Amino acid sequence: MSTNDEWLKEKPEEIRNIYEEVGDTVLTAVRTGRFNSMSMYVANYDEVAILFCRLADIAKKSNKRLIIHDSAWTRLGNNRQIEILDFSVSLKKPCCVHHALELLTQEFIDRCDDLYGEQPDLRQYYLEYIEVRRVTEEALHIDLYCGT
């Protein structure tokens, strides 16, 4: 643990161990350059897909949910642009990045339908990076970083 991780000392040992495993996984992936569907997302970077799988394995091994967070915008009928929406999905037993992205896409569609009463025109987002937001006693939270 570095001096920047002093706050982590206050967390339960289980959470500290998960942070350590996540950190080692990401660090190894970055150092080696290896990070051992239908949706609005394109995950054609094998490294990111493998990183997702490793994080999903960590969540499963520690009996935690994997919660995937993202934000996106789109246009509705009459070329009406909507505000950026934050949305997430919670997976008890995450499978793979493609299924997770399909579920996230469906959540976005459902949110648009709930808020605006219509289906969105789906843009295409390219999954570029995954970042760990936090680890709690119940879940491993990750953020998606996407480009268009």
C-alpha positions as a Markdown table, in Angstrom:
| # | Residue | x | y | z |
|---|---|---|---|---|
| 1 | Met | 0.0 | 0.0 | 0.0 |
| 2 | Ser | 1.3 | 3.4 | -0.9 |
| 3 | Thr | 1.0 | 6.5 | 1.3 |
| 4 | Asn | -1.9 | 7.6 | -1.0 |
| 5 | Asp | -3.8 | 4.5 | 0.2 |
| 6 | Glu | -3.9 | 5.4 | 3.9 |
| 7 | Trp | -7.7 | 5.6 | 3.7 |
| 8 | Leu | -7.8 | 2.0 | 2.8 |
| 9 | Lys | -6.4 | 0.9 | 6.1 |
| 10 | Glu | -9.7 | 1.8 | 7.7 |
| 11 | Lys | -11.6 | -0.7 | 5.5 |
| 12 | Pro | -12.3 | -4.3 | 6.5 |
| 13 | Glu | -9.6 | -6.8 | 5.5 |
| 14 | Glu | -11.8 | -8.4 | 2.9 |
| 15 | Ile | -12.2 | -5.1 | 1.0 |
| 16 | Arg | -8.5 | -4.3 | 1.4 |
| 17 | Asn | -7.7 | -7.7 | -0.2 |
| 18 | Ile | -10.0 | -7.1 | -3.1 |
| 19 | Tyr | -8.5 | -3.6 | -3.7 |
| 20 | Glu | -5.1 | -5.3 | -3.7 |
| 21 | Glu | -6.2 | -8.0 | -6.2 |
| 22 | Val | -7.9 | -5.4 | -8.4 |
| 23 | Gly | -4.8 | -3.2 | -8.3 |
| 24 | Asp | -2.4 | -6.1 | -9.1 |
| 25 | Thr | -4.7 | -7.2 | -12.0 |
| 26 | Val | -4.8 | -3.7 | -13.6 |
| 27 | Leu | -1.1 | -3.0 | -13.0 |
| 28 | Thr | -0.1 | -6.3 | -14.5 |
| 29 | Ala | -2.4 | -5.7 | -17.5 |
| 30 | Val | -0.9 | -2.3 | -18.1 |
| 31 | Arg | 2.7 | -3.4 | -17.7 |
| 32 | Thr | 2.4 | -6.4 | -20.0 |
| 33 | Gly | 0.0 | -4.8 | -22.5 |
| 34 | Arg | -2.2 | -7.9 | -22.0 |
| 35 | Phe | -5.4 | -7.9 | -20.2 |
| 36 | Asn | -5.5 | -11.7 | -20.1 |
| 37 | Ser | -24.1 | -9.0 | -29.3 |
| 38 | Met | -26.1 | -6.5 | -30.0 |
| 39 | Ser | -25.9 | -3.3 | -28.0 |
| 40 | Met | -25.0 | 0.4 | -28.3 |
| 41 | Tyr | -21.5 | -0.5 | -27.2 |
| 42 | Val | -18.6 | -1.9 | -29.3 |
| 43 | Ala | -16.0 | -3.7 | -27.2 |
| 44 | Asn | -13.4 | -4.6 | -29.9 |
| 45 | Tyr | -10.5 | -4.0 | -27.6 |
| 46 | Asp | -9.6 | -7.5 | -26.4 |
| 47 | Glu | -7.6 | -6.0 | -23.6 |
| 48 | Val | -10.7 | -4.2 | -22.1 |
| 49 | Ala | -12.8 | -7.3 | -22.5 |
| 50 | Ile | -10.3 | -9.5 | -20.7 |
| 51 | Leu | -9.9 | -6.8 | -18.0 |
| 52 | Phe | -13.7 | -7.0 | -17.6 |
| 53 | Cys | -13.5 | -10.8 | -17.2 |
| 54 | Arg | -10.8 | -10.5 | -14.6 |
| 55 | Leu | -12.8 | -8.0 | -12.6 |
| 56 | Ala | -16.0 | -10.1 | -13.0 |
| 57 | Asp | -14.0 | -13.1 | -11.7 |
| 58 | Ile | -12.8 | -11.1 | -8.7 |
| 59 | Ala | -16.4 | -10.1 | -7.9 |
| 60 | Lys | -17.6 | -13.7 | -8.2 |
| 61 | Lys | -14.8 | -15.1 | -6.1 |
| 62 | Ser | -15.5 | -12.6 | -3.3 |
| 63 | Asn | -19.3 | -13.2 | -3.6 |
| 64 | Lys | -20.0 | -9.6 | -4.6 |
| 65 | Arg | -22.2 | -8.0 | -7.2 |
| 66 | Leu | -20.5 | -6.3 | -10.1 |
| 67 | Ile | -22.2 | -2.9 | -10.7 |
| 68 | Ile | -21.5 | -1.3 | -14.0 |
| 69 | His | -22.0 | 2.5 | -14.3 |
| 70 | Asp | -22.1 | 4.6 | -17.4 |
| 71 | Ser | -23.6 | 7.8 | -18.8 |
| 72 | Ala | -24.8 | 8.5 | -22.3 |
| 73 | Trp | -27.1 | 10.7 | -24.3 |
| 74 | Thr | -29.0 | 10.3 | -27.5 |
| 75 | Arg | -31.7 | 11.7 | -29.7 |
| 76 | Leu | -35.4 | 11.0 | -29.6 |
| 77 | Gly | -38.0 | 11.5 | -32.3 |
| 78 | Asn | -38.0 | 14.8 | -34.1 |
| 79 | Asn | -34.2 | 14.9 | -33.6 |
| 80 | Arg | -34.7 | 16.0 | -29.9 |
| 81 | Gln | -31.5 | 15.6 | -28.0 |
| 82 | Ile | -31.8 | 14.4 | -24.4 |
| 83 | Glu | -29.7 | 15.3 | -21.4 |
| 84 | Ile | -26.9 | 12.9 | -20.3 |
| 85 | Leu | -28.3 | 10.1 | -18.3 |
| 86 | Asp | -26.4 | 8.2 | -15.6 |
| 87 | Phe | -27.5 | 4.5 | -15.4 |
| 88 | Ser | -26.1 | 1.2 | -14.1 |
| 89 | Val | -26.8 | -2.5 | -13.9 |
| 90 | Ser | -26.1 | -4.8 | -11.0 |
| 91 | Leu | -24.9 | -8.3 | -11.9 |
| 92 | Lys | -25.0 | -11.1 | -9.3 |
| 93 | Lys | -23.1 | -13.5 | -11.5 |
| 94 | Pro | -21.5 | -11.6 | -14.3 |
| 95 | Cys | -20.9 | -13.6 | -17.5 |
| 96 | Cys | -18.9 | -11.7 | -20.1 |
| 97 | Val | -18.5 | -8.1 | -21.3 |
| 98 | His | -20.9 | -8.5 | -24.3 |
| 99 | His | -23.8 | -9.7 | -22.2 |
| 100 | Ala | -23.1 | -7.0 | -19.6 |
| 101 | Leu | -23.2 | -4.4 | -22.4 |
| 102 | Glu | -26.4 | -5.8 | -23.7 |
| 103 | Leu | -28.0 | -5.4 | -20.3 |
| 104 | Leu | -26.6 | -1.9 | -19.9 |
| 105 | Thr | -28.1 | -1.0 | -23.3 |
| 106 | Gln | -31.5 | -2.3 | -22.2 |
| 107 | Glu | -31.3 | -0.3 | -19.0 |
| 108 | Phe | -30.6 | 2.8 | -21.1 |
| 109 | Ile | -33.5 | 2.1 | -23.4 |
| 110 | Asp | -35.8 | 1.5 | -20.3 |
| 111 | Arg | -34.7 | 4.7 | -18.7 |
| 112 | Cys | -35.4 | 6.7 | -21.8 |
| 113 | Asp | -38.8 | 5.0 | -22.1 |
| 114 | Asp | -39.6 | 5.8 | -18.5 |
| 115 | Leu | -38.4 | 9.4 | -18.6 |
| 116 | Tyr | -39.5 | 10.4 | -22.1 |
| 117 | Gly | -42.1 | 7.8 | -23.1 |
| 118 | Glu | -40.3 | 6.8 | -26.2 |
| 119 | Gln | -37.5 | 4.6 | -27.5 |
| 120 | Pro | -34.1 | 6.3 | -28.1 |
| 121 | Asp | -32.1 | 6.4 | -31.3 |
| 122 | Leu | -29.1 | 4.4 | -30.1 |
| 123 | Arg | -25.7 | 5.9 | -30.8 |
| 124 | Gln | -22.7 | 3.6 | -31.0 |
| 125 | Tyr | -20.2 | 3.8 | -28.1 |
| 126 | Tyr | -16.8 | 2.3 | -28.2 |
| 127 | Leu | -15.7 | 0.8 | -24.9 |
| 128 | Glu | -12.2 | 2.2 | -24.4 |
| 129 | Tyr | -11.4 | 1.7 | -20.7 |
| 130 | Ile | -12.8 | 0.4 | -17.5 |
| 131 | Glu | -12.0 | 1.9 | -14.1 |
| 132 | Val | -12.8 | 0.6 | -10.6 |
| 133 | Arg | -15.0 | 3.2 | -8.9 |
| 134 | Arg | -15.1 | 1.5 | -5.4 |
| 135 | Val | -15.4 | -1.7 | -3.6 |
| 136 | Thr | -18.0 | -2.1 | -0.8 |
| 137 | Glu | -19.0 | -5.0 | 1.3 |
| 138 | Glu | -21.7 | -5.8 | -1.2 |
| 139 | Ala | -20.2 | -4.9 | -4.6 |
| 140 | Leu | -17.4 | -4.1 | -6.9 |
| 141 | His | -18.4 | -0.9 | -8.8 |
| 142 | Ile | -16.8 | -0.1 | -12.2 |
| 143 | Asp | -17.2 | 2.8 | -14.6 |
| 144 | Leu | -17.1 | 2.5 | -18.3 |
| 145 | Tyr | -15.3 | 5.1 | -20.4 |
| 146 | Cys | -16.5 | 5.1 | -24.0 |
| 147 | Gly | -16.0 | 7.2 | -27.1 |
| 148 | Thr | -18.2 | 7.6 | -30.2 |
